[in-house]
C-alpha cells in the first residue's frame, strides 16, 4: 500500500494480483460485462438471457438440459431464464413426444428478430472494446482462453 495522500485517501496497489492471469481476466471480464449490460439494456436482456436466446435461436429444438450444459449453469437456475424468455413470448417450450418430461425450446418470430438486433449491438460492442487490437493478438488470446477451458475440463 502506498502512503496516505494529503486527502487521507490510500492508494491501493494490486500489483501482486495483476501478475495472476485469473485476476487479469476477471478485471477484463468486469469491463466487458459492464459494457455488455449497457448494450443489452435497450433489448431488456441480461447476459444470461441473451446467451440463452442466442443458443435457442441457433439450435432450434434444443432441450433444457442441453441448454443448461451449453451455458454451464445448473438446471434450476436455467428454469428462471427460460421462464422469463417464454413469458416475453421470445421462445416456446414444446413437449418432446419421445420424452414427456423434456421440452424442446424454439424461438418465436419475435425472439428471432430481437436476437438478430441484439447480436448486431453486441458485435458493435465487441468491435469498440477490441479497437486497436490486432487479429493476431486476438487469435492468440482466444487460443489461450480455449486452452485454459480445456485444462479445466480435463480435471473434471
N, C-alpha and C positions, 0 to 999 in steps of 0.2 A: 504494500500500500504506500502511496506517496504521501508526503506530509500534507497537513491541512493547509488550505489556501487562506487568504485573508478573510474570506466569507465564511470560513468554517466548514466548507464542503470538502470531503475527502475524495480524491481521485482514486478509483479502484482499478487495479491492474488485473487483467485476465490473461496475462502473458503465458502463464503455465498452461492454462486451459486451451489457449489458442494453438498450442503445439499439438493438441489432440484432434485427429480427424473428425471424430464423432461430434465434438464440441463445435468445430468449424462448420460441419454440415448442419447441425442444429441451428446455429446462428443464421446460416444461409437459408435454411428452410423457413425460419421465422420471417425473413424478409419476403420470401416467395408467398408464404401463406397469408401474410397481412395484405399484400398487393392483390393476391387472388381473391381474397374475401371481398375487397372493394370492387373487383372486376365482376364477380358473380352476384353481387347485391342487387343490381337492377333486374336480374332474372329471378330474384327470390330463391337463389340456390346457395347452398354451402358447399364446401369442398367435397364432403361425403355424398350429398345428394347429387351433385354434378357428376361425380365419379360413377355412382350407381346408374344414373341416367345414361351416360355415355356407354357404359358396358351393356346395358339393356338394349339400347339402340343398335349397337354394333353386333349384338348376339341375340337376335330375336328367339324367344322360346327358352331362354336361359332359366334354369331352376334357381330358387332362392339359395339353396345350399351351394350351388356353383358360384353365385354372385358373392356370397359371404367368403368363399375361399379365394376368389379373384381379388376381392378387396382386402383380404387378410384381416377380417373382423369376425367377432363371434355372432352366431346366428341371431340370438336375442337382440343384439344391437342393430342388426340389419332390419329386423321387423319394423322398427320405428321409421327407418329411412324409406322402406318400401311403402309403408302405410302413408307417409307424407306424400310421396310421388303419386300414389294411387288416389288419395284424397284430392289432389290438384288435377286429376284427370290427365296426367302425363304418361301413366302406364296402366296396364290392366293385368290382372292375375287370372290365368285360365287353369282350371284343374287339369292335370295330366290324366288321360284315360288309362294309362298303364300303371299309374300310382296315384290313387285318390288323395293321398296325404300331401302330394307335391304339387306345386304350381309352376306353370311356365309364365315367365314375365315377358310382356311385349309393350313397346312404346306405342302410344296413341299418335295420331297425326299431330296434335298439339305438342306432345312430348318430343316428337322428331323435329318439329320446327323450332321449339325452344332450344333443344340440344344443338341444332345447327348454328343458331345465333350465339349461344354460349361458347361453343367451340371456337368460333371466329374471334370472339372477345378474348378468350383465354390464349389463343395463338398470338394475338396482338400484345397481350400482357407479357408473354414469354419473350417475344421479339424485343420489347423495350428493356426487359430485365437482362437479356443476353447481349444487348448492344455493345459492340466493341470486342466481343469475344470471338476468336477465330473458330472456324469449323473444326480445325484440327484439335484445338483445345477442348471444344465441346465433345468431340468424339472420344478423346482420352478420358474426360470427366465421366461420360456415360459408361464407358468400359469399366472404369474403376468402381462406380456405383453398382454395376451389374455383378462385378466380381465379389464385392462385399456382400451383396444379397445372396449370391451363390454360396459363399463361405458359410453364411448363417444357416442356409438350408441343409448343408452337409452335416451341421451339428445337430439338427432336429431329429 
